[in-house]
Amino acid sequence: MARFNEENVRVAAEIIGRYPRARSAMIPLLHLAQQQDGYVTNDAIRHIGELVDATAAEVIGTATFYEMFKFQPVGKYMINICGTMSCALMGAEELMHHAEERLGVKAGGTTADGLFTLEHAECQAACTEAPALQVNYRYRFRVTPEEFDTLIDDLETGKLDAEIPPFGTVGRVRQRIPVDRAVGPLDPDDVVEPPVWVHVGENPS
């Protein structure tokens, strides 16, 4: 179980500084914790609470609303196979059975080598490309069993490392805003008039 390491404490402070209220940074900090350890640890939940002046219960209450946050170790590659209507009609159930046989685990399980976790998914908003799946939330469309096997082979050999980072990595490039370009956070309680781009009472046409 891990709190933020020294480097991520610095990154967390930078993230919090972008918001008028520290609690608004809770979700980015949960992503940061998951990127550090591969899942959100109990210690990370407590640490985030300390950083944003929230209880651990409030942090976990936010985190558990979202499917993408995991609270137990998962594989390097999280494979989510969509099973809702369009994908189901186009063979998602058969694809899931094939995936379970190929990986040797049932949906919800992780392979013994820690490389793959297999899960069902609700709609992935790719209904015209069914059956669809995601690997660490990177899409694959119209996947056949043969294409699934090729995908697994490529992931095992590292062929897709440049395209698909380990689970928990949202992006490889972290946002950086130069001080002279930042607008600065403004507390909502300090707002006394509409934003300059709102023209009250004017006809927008």
Secondary structure, 3 states (H helix, E strand, C coil): CCCCCHHHHHHHHHHHCCCCCHHHHHHHHHHHHHHHHCCCCHHHHHHHHHHHCCCHHHHHHHHCCCCCCCCCCCCCEEEEEECCHHHHHCCHHHHHHHHHHHHCCCCCCECCCCCEEEEEECCCCCHHHCCCEEECCEEECCCCHHHHHHHHHHHHCCCCCCCCCCCCCCCCCCCCCCHHHCCCCCCHHHCCCCCCCCCCCCCCC
